[in-house]
Amino acid sequence: MHEILTIQLGHRANHVATHFWNAQESYFTYDPSLPASPIDHDIHFRPGLNANGEDTYTPRTLIYDLKGGFGGLRKWGGLYDQQLSLDDGTQQAGENGVWYGKVLLQEETRIPRSEYQRSLEQDDHPPQKPTKETVRYWSDYNRIYYHPRSIIQLNDYELSSSLLPFEKWEMGEELFRNIQRQEDILDRDLRQWAEECDHMQGIQVLAGADDAWAGFAASYVEALRDEFGKSAVLVWGVGEEEGKGSRAKQALRDSNAVKMITEMSTHASMYMPTSIPTGPLPSYIELDRESQWHTSTLLAAAIGTTTLPSRVRAQGQKRGILDDLISALNLNGNQRIARLQCSVMDSEAKMSLLNTQGLGDDRIRSSASPALGEGVEEQITTANLDIDLFIGQRMSSDLGRPGPPSHIFGGVECMRGNIQGNDAEIDDDDVEYSRKRRRLARMPVIERYNISLAYPILDSSPSIFTNTSDGNINILTLLSTTSHISMCIKELQKYSSRIPKPEEREGLSNILGEIAEAYEEGWDSGSGDDSDD
């Protein structure tokens, strides 16, 4: 069945994941007279039964957050009611075999549910749309019912605490170690989900990239690699935008981001560190940079589009599982950091791009494979991408300076939207032969997917896109391993010099140097001597 397990680590990552799950829910079709959804829902959702014997269908996900981070979301409720009533403490304690006397239950004041949540429960049409003023937590605009096993609150720290903020790398590492001392976290939280899968495609992790959640995620992913050695583990790092907070806090975030990249380059199958660009955004995007509800909308649209091929039905559309994505990016075996770029286009612009690349012209198919970007200079693709979400961009002092052209080693390009004229079939044998030939010749290999399903703009999302059409947008994304990453990694080496411990500082600098070299090997921009024999 090729299931994918999702692990969400931290409040910022949960904002992105909430938009992701809301979009997945919108693809369901409940009217049998309508065509079946092009999405294979079994990949990300699991069937089950509640206490009343009713069928349920909930995301295959684990959601970690701090105390207070879940807002008005309850562990029990909705599809699953708690089977033992808390109103009768004697009955509950007695059946658990712990205490047979009277129990006095004391509860903290619960965070109320948002107006949007209440209007969904009351089946209002249309529901009360969230606003920047009403959204405080990611659960305020959540449209999904989760299984109780998905909700995992870590009570050691409190969200947005001014006394003990959860922002240092060491805090995340220590929190993970403390949990592991009590019980194995994978046995407690993940194993049952994995055992429910028939043929697991892999694990995708969304985690904070530059706060204490980065330290927690590094330990978690290392444990995943030890336990699921052959499984694909894709990690999406969600970083804070540069320029927020004091200089000391910015320096701390940068140090955490550097450590996260070095750790993920070892343990993750592929790591995609992302953040909102610091520079001006395209005119068709209007977002409030202070609102995580807004910024996570853009990140979720790009991430959801990039991973879309892993969950489409095979009938009539090219499907690419997570292993296909990894093999297209990590051509040399040591390129595990990838750069995410995207653009939102109207139908006319998208059709023009398709024709430019030869995807709409059958004559080109006879001599080249458009599914692999054959016959196309990589600059044609990147020139049409006006949003760079790679976290290294925010910390590079060389932004805006002229430099050598960026060389693409491998990439996964996904276009989504209602496009006509791209229905010609591509021979799988030709594609495989072309892929092998281009790899041997050290030529760029760009896996291309064109999926007719547009990205939905839901009532739970802010109106940050001004070029929507019928409540949808056309998106082009490119996830790539390029020589540009080498430049960004070298810039990150400057931040490693700020780490106080000499041994740690030197170790990080050496690892970053090795990572940067992986994106230079075999590539000569023409500015230096030709030393490859």
C-alpha positions in Angstrom: 0.0 0.0 0.0 3.1 2.3 0.3 2.0 4.1 3.5 3.8 7.1 4.8 4.1 7.9 8.5 4.4 11.6 9.5 6.1 12.9 12.6 5.5 16.5 13.6 8.0 18.0 16.1 7.2 21.5 17.5 4.7 24.3 17.2 6.1 25.9 14.1 6.2 22.5 12.3 2.6 21.8 13.5 1.4 25.0 11.8 2.8 23.7 8.4 1.4 20.2 9.0 -2.1 21.5 9.9 -2.3 23.2 6.4 -1.0 19.9 4.9 -3.7 17.8 6.6 -6.4 20.3 5.8 -5.5 20.0 2.2 -5.5 16.2 2.3 -9.0 16.2 3.8 -10.2 18.4 1.0 -9.4 15.8 -1.6 -11.9 13.3 -0.2 -15.0 12.7 -2.4 -18.1 11.6 -0.6 -20.6 11.6 -3.6 -20.4 8.2 -5.4 -21.6 9.8 -8.6 -18.4 12.0 -8.7 -15.1 10.7 -10.2 -12.8 9.1 -7.6 -10.2 11.4 -6.1 -6.8 11.2 -7.8 -5.2 10.9 -4.3 -4.7 7.5 -2.7 -5.9 8.4 0.8 -4.6 5.1 2.3 -1.1 6.3 2.1 -1.5 9.0 4.7 -4.7 7.9 6.5 -5.6 4.8 8.5 -8.9 3.0 8.9 -10.1 2.2 12.4 -13.0 1.7 14.8 -14.0 3.8 17.8 -15.5 2.6 21.0 -19.0 2.5 19.5 -17.9 0.3 16.6 -18.1 3.2 14.1 -15.6 3.4 11.2 -12.9 6.1 11.5 -10.3 7.4 9.0 -7.5 9.4 10.7 -4.0 10.6 9.7 -1.0 8.4 10.2 0.8 11.0 12.2 2.4 11.7 15.6 2.0 15.3 16.8 4.5 16.5 19.5 4.1 19.9 21.2 4.8 21.5 24.5 2.4 22.1 27.3 -0.2 24.6 26.0 0.8 24.1 22.4 -2.3 22.2 21.4 -4.6 25.1 22.1 -8.3 23.9 22.3 -7.6 20.6 20.7 -8.5 17.6 22.9 -6.8 14.2 23.0 -10.2 12.6 23.4 -13.3 13.8 21.6 -14.8 14.0 18.2 -14.5 10.5 16.7 -13.1 9.0 19.9 -14.7 9.5 23.3 -12.8 8.6 26.4 -14.2 5.2 27.5 -13.7 5.9 31.2 -15.6 8.9 32.5 -13.5 11.4 34.6 -16.7 12.4 36.4 -16.5 9.2 38.5 -13.0 9.0 39.9 -13.7 5.9 41.9 -14.8 3.9 38.9 -11.9 5.0 36.8 -9.2 4.4 39.4 -10.7 1.0 40.4 -10.8 -0.3 36.9 -7.2 0.8 36.3 -6.2 -1.3 39.4 -4.3 1.6 41.1 -6.5 3.1 43.7 -10.0 2.2 45.1 -10.6 5.3 47.2 -12.2 8.6 46.3 -10.2 10.6 43.8 -10.2 14.4 43.7 -9.6 15.6 40.2 -8.0 19.0 39.7 -7.9 20.5 36.2 -6.3 23.6 34.8 -8.4 26.0 32.9 -8.9 24.7 29.4 -8.0 26.8 26.4 -11.3 27.5 24.6 -11.8 26.4 21.1 -11.7 28.9 18.3 -14.8 30.3 16.6 -13.8 28.5 13.5 -13.7 25.2 15.3 -17.1 25.7 16.9 -18.6 26.7 13.6 -17.3 23.5 12.0 -18.8 21.4 14.8 -22.1 23.2 14.4 -21.9 22.5 10.6 -22.3 26.2 9.8 -22.2 27.1 6.1 -20.0 28.8 5.5 -18.0 28.5 8.8 -16.6 31.4 10.7 -13.4 32.1 8.8 -10.2 32.5 11.0 -8.4 35.8 11.1 -5.0 36.9 12.3 -6.6 38.1 15.5 -8.4 34.9 16.2 -5.6 32.4 15.4 -3.3 31.8 18.3 -2.6 28.1 17.9 -2.3 25.8 14.9 -5.4 23.9 16.2 -7.5 27.0 15.8 -7.8 26.4 12.0 -7.5 22.6 12.1 -10.2 20.7 10.1 -9.1 17.1 10.9 -10.0 14.5 13.6 -6.9 12.8 14.9 -6.5 9.5 16.7 -5.8 9.9 20.4 -2.5 8.1 19.9 -1.5 11.0 17.6 -1.6 13.6 20.4 1.6 13.7 22.4 2.1 16.6 24.8 5.5 17.1 26.4 4.9 18.7 29.8 8.6 19.5 30.7 8.3 22.9 29.0 5.6 25.3 28.3 4.8 27.0 25.0 6.1 30.7 24.8 7.4 30.6 28.3 9.4 33.7 29.3 11.0 32.0 32.3 12.3 28.9 30.5 11.9 29.3 26.7 12.4 26.1 24.7 15.0 27.5 22.3 18.5 26.0 23.0 19.7 22.9 21.2 20.8 21.3 24.4 17.3 21.5 25.8 15.9 19.4 23.0 18.6 16.8 23.3 18.1 16.6 27.1 14.3 16.3 26.8 14.7 13.4 24.4 17.2 11.7 26.7 14.9 12.1 29.7 12.0 10.4 27.8 14.3 7.6 26.6 15.4 6.9 30.2 11.8 6.2 31.3 10.7 4.3 28.2 11.8 3.8 24.6 10.1 6.7 22.7 9.7 4.7 19.5 8.2 1.7 21.3 5.8 4.0 23.1 4.7 6.2 20.3 5.7 4.9 16.8 5.9 1.1 16.7 2.2 0.4 16.6 1.7 2.8 13.7 4.6 1.1 11.8 3.2 -2.3 12.4 -0.2 -1.3 11.0 1.4 -0.6 7.6 1.4 -3.3 4.9 4.3 -1.9 3.0 5.6 1.4 4.5 6.9 3.8 1.9 8.9 5.8 4.4 8.7 8.4 7.2 8.4 12.2 6.7 9.3 14.4 9.6 8.4 18.1 10.0 10.5 19.8 12.7 11.7 23.1 14.0 15.0 23.8 12.2 16.6 26.4 14.5 15.2 26.1 18.0 15.3 23.4 20.7 13.0 21.2 18.6 16.0 20.9 16.2 18.0 19.2 19.0 15.0 17.0 19.8 14.5 16.1 16.1 18.2 15.3 15.7 18.0 12.7 18.5 14.7 11.4 17.2 15.9 10.9 13.6 19.0 9.2 14.8 16.8 6.8 16.7 14.6 6.3 13.6 17.7 5.5 11.5 18.9 2.9 14.1 15.4 1.3 14.2 14.4 1.6 10.5 17.8 1.4 8.8 16.5 0.8 5.3 13.4 3.1 5.3 13.3 6.5 3.6 13.4 9.2 6.2 12.7 12.7 4.8 13.0 15.6 7.1 11.5 19.1 6.5 13.1 21.7 8.7 10.9 24.7 9.4 13.0 27.7 10.4 12.2 31.2 11.7 12.5 34.1 9.4 15.8 36.0 9.8 15.6 39.4 11.5 13.2 38.5 14.3 14.2 39.0 17.9 17.4 40.3 19.4 20.8 39.7 17.8 21.6 37.2 20.6 18.5 35.2 19.7 19.2 35.3 16.0 22.7 34.0 16.7 21.3 31.2 18.8 18.9 30.3 16.0 21.7 30.3 13.4 23.8 28.1 15.6 20.9 25.6 16.0 20.3 25.6 12.2 24.0 24.8 11.6 23.9 21.9 14.0 20.7 20.6 12.5 22.2 20.5 9.0 25.3 18.6 10.2 23.2 16.1 12.1 20.6 15.5 9.3 23.3 15.1 6.7 24.3 12.0 8.6 21.0 10.4 9.7 18.3 11.6 7.3 17.8 10.2 3.8 17.2 13.8 2.7 17.0 17.0 4.7 15.2 20.1 3.3 15.7 23.1 5.6 13.2 25.8 4.8 12.2 29.3 5.9 10.4 32.4 4.5 12.8 34.5 2.4 14.0 37.7 4.0 13.8 39.7 0.8 10.7 40.9 -1.0 8.2 38.3 -2.1 6.5 38.3 -5.5 3.6 40.8 -5.9 1.1 38.0 -6.0 1.8 37.1 -2.4 0.5 39.2 0.5 1.4 37.7 3.9 1.9 39.0 7.4 5.4 37.9 8.3 4.5 38.1 12.0 1.7 35.5 11.7 2.7 31.8 11.7 -0.7 31.1 10.2 0.3 33.2 7.1 3.9 32.1 6.7 3.1 28.4 7.2 0.5 28.6 4.4 3.3 29.3 1.8 5.6 26.6 3.2 2.8 24.0 3.3 1.8 24.8 -0.3 5.3 24.2 -1.5 6.0 21.1 0.6 2.6 19.6 -0.2 3.2 20.1 -3.9 6.7 18.6 -3.9 5.5 15.4 -2.1 2.3 15.1 -4.2 3.6 12.4 -6.5 4.1 10.1 -3.6 0.4 9.8 -2.9 -1.3 10.1 -6.3 -3.0 7.0 -7.8 -1.0 5.3 -10.4 -3.8 5.3 -13.0 -3.1 7.9 -15.7 -0.5 9.9 -13.7 3.2 9.5 -13.1 3.7 8.4 -9.5 6.9 8.8 -7.5 7.4 7.2 -4.1 9.8 8.7 -1.6 12.7 6.4 -2.7 12.3 7.8 -6.2 12.6 11.3 -4.8 15.7 10.5 -2.9 17.4 8.7 -5.8 16.7 11.7 -8.1 18.4 14.1 -5.6 21.2 12.2 -4.0 23.1 11.2 -7.2 26.6 10.9 -5.6 25.5 9.2 -2.4 26.5 12.1 -0.2 24.1 14.9 -1.3 21.5 14.7 1.5 20.7 18.5 1.7 18.2 19.8 -0.8 17.0 23.2 -1.8 13.2 24.0 -2.2 12.0 26.7 -4.7 8.5 27.4 -5.9 6.4 29.7 -8.0 2.6 30.3 -8.3 1.4 30.8 -11.9 -1.7 31.5 -13.8 -2.8 29.0 -16.4 -1.4 31.0 -19.3 2.1 31.3 -17.7 2.1 27.6 -16.9 1.1 26.5 -20.4 3.8 28.7 -21.8 6.4 27.0 -19.5 5.3 23.6 -20.5 5.7 24.4 -24.2 9.1 26.0 -23.5 10.3 22.8 -21.9 8.9 20.6 -24.6 6.4 18.9 -22.4 3.5 20.0 -24.6 5.2 19.1 -27.9 5.1 15.4 -28.9 7.9 15.9 -31.5 10.5 16.4 -28.7 9.5 13.2 -27.1 11.0 11.1 -29.8 14.5 12.3 -29.0 14.4 13.3 -25.4 12.8 12.4 -22.2 10.9 15.4 -20.7 10.2 13.3 -17.6 14.0 13.7 -16.9 14.5 17.2 -18.1 16.4 16.0 -21.2 17.1 18.6 -23.9 16.4 21.3 -21.4 18.9 23.6 -19.7 18.3 23.7 -16.0 18.4 27.5 -16.1 15.0 27.4 -17.9 13.5 25.8 -14.9 15.1 27.9 -12.2 14.4 31.1 -14.0 10.7 30.6 -13.5 11.0 30.0 -9.8 10.7 33.3 -7.9 10.5 32.1 -4.3 13.6 30.5 -2.7 12.7 28.7 0.6 16.1 27.3 1.3 17.1 28.3 4.9 20.7 28.9 3.8 19.4 31.9 1.8 18.4 33.8 4.9 21.9 33.6 6.4 24.0 34.2 3.3 25.9 37.6 3.2 26.4 37.0 -0.5 22.7 37.5 -1.4 22.3 39.7 -4.4 25.9 39.5 -5.5 26.7 38.2 -9.0 28.3 34.8 -9.0 28.8 31.7 -11.1 25.8 29.9 -12.5 24.2 27.3 -10.3 24.6 23.7 -11.5 21.8 21.2 -10.8 23.0 17.7 -10.0 19.5 16.3 -9.5 16.0 17.6 -9.0 12.4 16.8 -8.6 10.1 19.2 -10.3 6.3 19.1 -9.8 3.7 21.2 -11.6 0.2 21.0 -10.5 -3.0 22.6 -11.9 -5.5 22.2 -14.6 -3.4 22.0 -17.8 -4.5 20.8 -21.2 -2.3 19.3 -23.9 0.0 17.3 -21.6 -1.6 13.8 -21.9 1.0 12.0 -24.1 2.4 8.8 -22.5 6.0 8.4 -21.7 7.7 5.0 -22.1 9.1 3.8 -18.8 11.9 1.9 -20.5 13.0 5.0 -22.3 13.0 7.0 -19.1 15.0 4.4 -17.2 17.6 4.2 -20.0 17.8 8.0 -20.2 18.2 8.2 -16.5 21.2 5.8 -16.4 22.8 7.5 -19.4 22.6 11.0 -17.9 23.9 9.8 -14.5 26.9 8.1 -16.1 27.6 11.3 -18.1 27.3 13.4 -14.9 24.4 15.4 -16.5 21.5 16.8 -14.5 18.7 14.4 -13.8 15.4 16.2 -13.2 12.4 14.0 -12.5 9.3 15.9 -13.7 5.8 15.4 -12.6 2.7 17.1 -14.0 -0.4 16.6 -12.0 -3.8 18.1 -12.9 -4.9 18.5 -9.3 -4.6 22.2 -8.4 -3.7 23.3 -4.9 -6.9 24.2 -2.9 -7.3 27.4 -1.0 -9.6 26.5 1.9 -11.6 28.6 4.3 -9.1 27.6 7.0 -6.2 29.4 5.1 -5.4 33.1 4.9 -5.8 34.8 1.6 -2.1 35.3 0.9 -2.3 34.4 -2.8 -3.8 37.0 -5.1 -3.8 35.0 -8.3 -6.2 32.2 -7.3 -8.6 30.7 -9.9 -11.9 29.2 -8.7 -10.4 28.7 -5.2 -7.3 27.0 -6.4 -3.8 27.9 -7.5 -1.3 26.4 -10.0 2.1 25.7 -8.3 5.5 24.8 -9.7 8.1 23.5 -7.3 11.7 22.3 -7.7 13.5 20.4 -5.0 17.1 20.1 -6.1 20.7 19.4 -5.1 22.7 22.2 -6.7 26.1 23.9 -6.5 24.3 26.8 -4.9 24.0 24.8 -1.7 27.8 24.6 -1.5 27.9 28.4 -1.3 25.3 28.6 1.4 27.0 25.8 3.4 30.3 27.7 3.3 28.4 30.8 4.6 27.1 28.7 7.5 30.7 27.8 8.5 31.0 31.4 9.6 28.3 30.8 12.2 29.9 27.7 13.5 32.8 29.9 14.6 30.5 31.5 17.2 30.0 28.3 19.1 31.9 28.6 22.4 33.2 25.1 22.8 36.4 24.8 20.7 36.1 21.0 20.0 32.5 21.4 18.9 33.3 24.4 16.9 36.1 22.7 15.0 34.0 19.5 14.5 31.1 21.4 13.0 33.3 23.4 10.7 34.9 20.3 9.3 31.6 18.6 8.7 30.2 21.6 7.0 33.3 21.7 4.8 32.7 18.1 3.8 29.1 18.8 3.0 30.0 21.7 0.8 32.5 19.7 -1.1 29.8 17.2 -2.1 28.1 19.9 -4.1 31.2 20.8 -6.0 32.6 17.4 -7.0 32.6 16.9 -10.7 31.3 20.4 -11.5 33.4 23.2 -13.0 31.6 26.5 -13.5 34.4 27.5 -16.0 35.9 30.0 -13.7 38.9 27.8 -12.6 41.3 25.3 -14.0 40.0 22.1 -15.4 41.4 19.6 -12.9 39.0 16.7 -13.6 40.7 13.9 -15.5 
